[in-house]
């Protein structure tokens, strides 16, 4: 059993979102691993992926702020094999902080959180963007008095790392980005719209004003099925999917899955619908789809953002995954060349894998040596 850890809650008070809305009593959930040294110079800010959480290491079976969304699959840290004594994110050397995103449902303020009127915020909770996340997360670093830190950002976390680095370049020591790029492809934007429609068209959604105990679970499950296609290497899906055939899982009226791929995708969707709030899902996915690096960073364009990195001599390490459908090696290679063109010190590594976008979660051993060397 991994070491037990617990979630901490940092109150932010009133918080004004990029859209202009100000909400009271905003809070952030976070976990830390390792010990902050006397100079406060060994900190690493770790971003999580789209619908992940701040619980990256150890075992945490209790998160009251998340209610019923904190399912058994959340209990073990999502990057346990990468974090710990002697591991690349070595807790005997580094102080690692991972913060749950605003708008999520794992302890940070989001649509499932209680508003001052005693009801969940629901659809009243604002849409969030990467600028909001960066400004919120820097408050956690400020809480510890950390002035300089490194960043590790996989998936959506890589995009948020780019914005935070642009907003606070004097504070960022180095950046590692895994399976992410400076722009969101158009097919992802269309996919996210399909997912939002799947949730909106579920009669149980009720324009986002449902009770937390009456989630639009069918809409959320279908949305996850649509999205999950991007996370796996589709050519290897038949081998990855379990051989057994599940039943309708409460989703279908008369049709029974006849192939293990159908069964696998249905299982993934239903399982996810139990651990994530529908309104929170819409906010996180919308943030990903409409990511705008220049706008969130308050720069003229992406190249101006990159020149800012170069001016502050911030080094980058980029990883692409050979079978990634979310952020392809072609897109990340183009991102890398654009960094170099603007004078940024950068390295690039293409990971060969048959696991698709989720490779960084499923086989962290492929990244260990490079991350260890880069941080060292």
N, C-alpha and C positions, 0 to 999 in steps of 0.2 A: 504494500500500500504506500503510495507517495506521501510525503509530509503534508500534514494538514495546514491550510492557509485560510485566511479570512479576508473578506472584502471590507474596505474602508469607504466611508462616505464623506465627501467634502462639500459643505454648503457654499454656494456661490452667491446667494441672495438674488437680487434682481439681475436679469440678464437680457440684454437687447440683441435680438437676432438680426441677421443681415436684411431680412425682409422688413424690418422696422418695428416688429412686435416686441414688447417687453413683458416677460413673465416673472412673477415673484417666486421666491423659495426654490430656485433651481439648485440641483445638486449633481455631483458626479460620483460614480462608483469607480474604485480603482483597487489594484493590488500591487504590492511591491515584493521583490525577491532580492536577497542579499543585503549588504550593509552599506550605507552611504559613508564614505570616508570623511576624515576631518576636513579636508580641503573641498569636499563636495564636488569632486572632479571625476568621479567614476560612474556617473549616471547614464543610463540608456533608456530612452523613451521608446516603448514598443507599441505599435499600432496593431489592432486586430483586423480581421477581414470583415466582409460585408455584414453578415448576421452572426458573427462570433461575439465573444465577450472579453472582458478584461481579465478573465480567469485563465491565464496562460500556463501556470505551473502549479504543481501540487494537487491536493485534493480538497475540494470545498463542496460539501453536500448541503449547505444552508445559506440561502440568500433571501431573507424575508422580503426585501424590497422588490424582488422579482416575482413573488407569489408562485402560482402554479407553473409559470413558464420555466422555472429552474428545474429541468428534468434530469434524470440520472445521467444522460449523455453529456450534460454540462459539468458534472462533478469533477472529472479529471481534466487537468489543464491541457489546453489544446496544443501546446508546444513543449510538453514535458520532456521530450527527448532532446530538445535544444537548450533547455534552461536547467541549471543546477551545477553543483560542484564539479569542476573539471570539464564541463560541457562548453560549447562555443559561447553561449551567454552564461559565463561562469559566475555563479553567485558568490564565489570566494574572492572574485576580483571586481565585479560590477554590481551596481545597484539598479535594478530593472524596475521600471514603472509601466504598467499597462492600464489604460483608462477606458471605461465603457463609453461609447459614443452618446452624445445628446440625441434624443429621439429614439433610442433603443428601448429595450424593456428589461434590462438586466441591472437595475439599480440606479443608473443615471436618469435624470428627468426625461420623460417621454410621454407619448399619448396615454400610456397605461398608468402613469403616475396620478396621484390625487391632487386635484386643483383646490384652491382655497374654499370652494363651495362644497367640498366633500365628495365630489364626483370625479371620475377619471377625466383628464383633459380631452381624450378622444380626438375628434376631428378639429377641435379648437387649438390643438398644439401646432405651432407654426411648422412650415417646411424648413428644413435645415440645409446648410451647405458647408463646404469644406472650410470656409472662413470662420463660421461659427465653431466648428470642431477645434480648429487651431487655437482660437482665442480662449476657448474653454479649457483645453488641455494645458495650455501654458500656465493657467492658474494653479494646476497641481504642482508643476515645477516650482512656481513661486512659493507655494505652501512649504516646500522643503528648503527653500533658499538656494535652489540650484540655478546657477548662472549659465553654465556651459554643459552640453550633453550631446551624446550621439543619438541617432535615430535608426530604428529598424522598422520598415514598413512593407508587409506583404499585401498583395491584392489591393483592395480599396485603400488600405493603410499606406500604400506607397504614394497614392495621389494626395492623401492628407498630409503626408510627410513633405511633399513638394510645397504645399501651401504654407505650412508652419515654417519651413525653412526660409521661404521668401518673406514672411512677415517678421521673423525674428532671426535674420541671418547672423547677427553678431553673437548669437547664443548657441548655434549649431556647430558641433565639432566635425561630424561626418554623417553620411547618410547611406544606408543600405536599402535598396528597393528590390523586391522579389515579385515577379509576375505582375508588373504594373507599368503604366506609361503616363505620359503627360496629357493624353487626350482619351476620351471614351469613344470607341467606334460607333458608327451609326446603327449597326445591327444590334448592339447592346441597348441603345436608346429605344429602338422599336420593341425589343424583347421586354424591356421594363414597362413600356406602355401596355403591352399584352398582359403582363402580370398584374398591373394596377386594374385593368379592365376585369380580369378574372376575379379579383376581390370585390370590386364595385358591383359586379353583376350577381354576386351571391346575395340572395334576399336577406340573409342574416346580417349583412354589413350595415344596413340601415343608415346609410350616409355617414358612417363612422361613429354613430351614436349607440352602439350596442353595449350590453353589459359585458364585463370581462369574462364572466362565466358562460357567455353565449357567443363565443367567437364565430365569425364566418369561416369555419374551418375548411369547408370544401373549396372556397375561393382561395384561401391561403395555400392549401395543398396543391391546387392546380397551378398557382403562381410559382410555387417552388419547383414543380415538375418542369415548367417552362424554363426556369432559370437553371435548373440542375444540368440541363443539356450543355450549358456552357462550361460547367465545372469538370466534366469528365471527358476523356478521350473517346469519342463515339465509336471509333473503329475497334476499340478494345472493350466496348461495353458488354458484349455478350459473354466474354470471359469473366468480367468483373461482377456481373449480376449473379445473384444467387440462383441455383438451379431449380429450387422449388417454386411453386406457383401459389401466391397468396390469394385469399378471397377478395371480395369487393372492398373490404376495409371501411364499410360505411359510406363509400364514395359513389358507387354505381348502383343503378336500379336493377338491371337484368343482365348486363354484360359481365362475364367473368374473364379476367385476364387469361390469355391462352399461351403466353410466351413469357419467359423469365425476364425479358427486358421490361415488358409492361408491368409485371409484378414488382420488379425492382424500383421502377420510377414511382409507382403508386405507393409503395412502402416509404420511399424517401419523402414524398409529399405529405403523407398522413403523419409521419413521425415529426416532421418540421412544424406542422400546424399546431402541435401540442406545446411547442417550446417558444413560439414567437407570436407577438401581438400583430394583428392585421394592420392597424394604423401605424405602428412602429415600422413595419416592413415597408409600407408605402414611403415613409420619410427617408429611410436609409437607401432604398433603391432609387428614389428620385434624386437624392444627393449624388449617387454614383452616375446615373444616366446623364445628368446635366452638369457634370463637373466642368468648371471653367477656370483653368489655372491662372490666367492673367487677371480675370475679373476678381477672383477670390484673393489674389495677391496684391491687387491695386497697382498693377504694372500695365504698360502700354500693350504688350503682347507677350507670347511665350518666350521669344528670344530675349526680350528685355528682362524677363524673370531669370533666365539662364545667365545673362550677363551679371545680374545681381549676385548669383551664386559664385561666379568667377571672381567678382570684385572682392568678395569676402573669403576667397580661397577655400571653399567648402568642397571636400572630395566626395565623390559618389561611387558606389559599387552597385551595378545593375545585374540582375539575374533574369533570364528568360527561360521558358520551359518548352521543349521541342514540340510537344503536343497540346500546348495551351490554346484553347479556342477563345478565351476571354481577352487576353493580351498576347498576341502572337509574337514569335521571335522576330518576324519582320518589323512589326510595330516598335518593339523594344530596341531593336538594332537601329532603327531610324531615330528613335529618341536618344540613344547613346551618341550617334553621330552628330546630332543637333547640339547636344551638350558640348562635345568637343569643339564644334565649329564656333561656339560662343565662349571658348576659353576655359571651360570647366574641366578640372582634373577628374577623370572618370575611368572606371574599369568596367568590363562587360564579360559575363560568363553565360554561355548557353548550356543549360542542363538537359541531358538526354534522358527522357522518361516516357513511359506509356501511361502515366497516371493523370495527364492533363493538368488543368489549373490547380487542382488540389494537391499536386506533387509536394509542395512545401509543407503540407500538413501530414501527408501519408509517408513520405520518405525523406525526412530531414537530413538523413545521413549524406545525401547527395550535396548538401550545402555546407555541411559542417566545416570541412577543411578551409574553404574559401572565406567563410565568415570569421572563423577563428584567426586566420592569418590577417584578414583586413582589420579587424578590431585590434589585434596585437600590434 
